[in-house]
Amino acid sequence: MIDGDLDTLISALMNNTRREILRRLILEESYALEISRSVGISQQAINKQLDLLERANLISAVGMIPSSEGARRKVYRPTNFSTLVTDYSRNFIEVKRYEIRFENSDDSSTETAEPSKLIHDLEKVNSDLEKLMKERVSLLKKKDGIIGALHNHISNLEAGSLEKNILWEYVDSADPEGTARKFNVTPSYVMGVVETYLH
């Protein structure tokens, strides 16, 4: 299930221009006119994209700077870093966002390292991430099989349509509160249905 915040975030990241603006801001805080010049798009179009990125909480204004070309410029920087994981399988679809927090990270060792060591470290991290992804895919195949078996079991139950829909949603999301909101019932009702038919 995709909530409104995730919809906004995904929509913001789906646009190549907005991703290019984010790449620019990751390298250096900047303002609309400067971004416009580096990206090669009108300032008016950049302002529109900056507004959308700000609404998606991917950037924030950090102050104003004077300009010799007119009004003061609003300066932006990227915020709310995260990783998005989308699983689209035979028996389920799921999108999750995991925040990446940097406030307590210690980067002193990497800041003083030689570039050749940093390249080596980067290659190692990329390799480790690739291994983790392969392990993750293997687990997702198992999850898909389990959910598929549960879907079949629920389909064959002698239960009402509301109960079946609650069970399917609960199995897919493992979220009693979200399931309760979707069907306008209480979480305890959801768990009662689960206890009755799946235990």
N, C-alpha and C positions, 0 to 999 in steps of 0.2 A: 504494500500500500504506500502511495506517495502522498505526503501531506502538503499543505499549501506552501510552507517554507521551502520544502524540497522542490516543488514545482517552480517557484520563483528562481531558486538557485540554478536549477537545470536549464531553465529558459535563458537566464543570463549567460550561462557558459556555452550555450549552443551556437552563439553568434561569433564568427571569426573576428570581427572588428572589436568586440568586447574582450575577447581573449587577448588580442594584440594590445589593447589598452592595459589590461592587467599585466602582461609581460613587461610593458614599458614602465609601469608603476612599481613592479617588483624590483627593477633595476635602480629606479630613482623616483622619489616623490616629484610630482609635476602638476601642471595646470593645463586647462583645456587648449589654449593656443599652442603651447609647446607640444602637447600630444598631437594636436592637429597637424602640425608641421612634420612630425616624425612619422606619423601613420599615413599621411597623405589624404586626409579627409577633412571636409570643411569643419570649422569650429562649431557651427550650429549642430552638425551631426554628432560631433564628439560630445557636446554638452548633453544631448539627448541620451547617448550611451552612458555617460558618467552618471546621469540621474538614475538610470535603470540599475547600474552596478551598485549605486549607493542604496537604493531601495532593497536590493538583494543582500545587503550587508557584506558585500565583497570589497568595498572601499569606503573610506570616510574622509571628510575634509579635516585638515589638520591646521588650518590657518590661512592667512592672506599675505601676499607679498606685493610690494609696489611694482608698477610697470611704467616704463617710459613711453608706452604706446597707448596709454589710456587708463581705464579703471584698474583698481587693485585686482589681483588674480587669486582665486580660490585654489589652494594646493591640496592634492589628494594623495593618499597612500593606501595600499592594500590592507585588508583586515580579515579576521575570521577565517583563518586558513583551515582547510579540511581535506579529507579524501572522500570521494564518492564511490560507492560500490554498487553496481547494478548486476543482479542475477536474473537472467531470463532463461528458464529451464522448461522442460516438458510439463511439469506439474506446479510450478510456482514462478512468480515474478516478485522481486524485492529490490528496493532501493534504500540504501542506508548511507548516512553521513556520519563520519567520525572526525571530530575536531582534532586539529594539530596545534598544540599549545607550545609556545616558545619562551614564555616569560621566565622560566626557571632553568632554561637550558644553558649549559656552559660550552661556549664555542671557542674558548681561548686556545685549545690545542689545535683546532683547525685553522684559526686565524694566523698562527705563526708557522704552519707547516709549509714545506716546499711544494710548489705546484705539481711536481712529478708524484709526490706521495699522495696528494689530494686526488689526482687522477686515478691512481691505484686504488685508493679507498673508495672512490666513486664506482669504479668497476666492480669492486667486491660487494658493495651495497646493492648495486643493480642486479648482480648475480644472485645474491641472497633473496632479494624481492622476487625474482623470477622463480626460484625454488619454492618459496612460500606460495606463490600463485598456483604452481602446479599441484602442490599439496592441497590447496584450497579447492581447486577444480575437482580433485578426487573426492574430497568430502562433500562437495555439492552434488556429485553424482549419487552418493549414498543418501543424502538428504532428499533428492528428487525421488529415489525409489521408495523411501519411507513415506513421503507425502503422497505419492501415487497410490500406495497400498491403502493409506488412510482414506483418500478420496473414494476409492472403490468400496471400502467398508461403509463409509457414510452413505454412498449412493444406494446401497442395498438395505439400509436400515428401514425399519417400520417406524418412521418419525415424520412429523409435520414439516412443511417447507421452511418455516421459521427456524426450527431446531436444526435442520440440515444446513441451512445457510449460516447459522451461528457456528456450527461445527466446522464447516469448510473454511470460514473466515478465521476461526481460532487456530486451526491446524496450519493455515498459510502464514499467519502473523505471529502466533504464540503471544498474543497481546489481548488479555481479557478486557482491559479498559477500552482499548480501541475498538474491539469487537462490540462491546456494550454500546459505545457511542454510535456506531454504524447502524445498529438495529434498535436504538432507543430503548434499551433494557439496562438492568443493573449488572455490574461485574459479577455479583453473586449469582445472578440468574444464569449468566454465561457459564460459570464454573459448575453450576448445578446441572446444566445440559451436558457439559463435558463429562462430569462424573457419572451421569446416568447412562450415556451411550458409548463412552470410550474407556471405561474402567471396569 
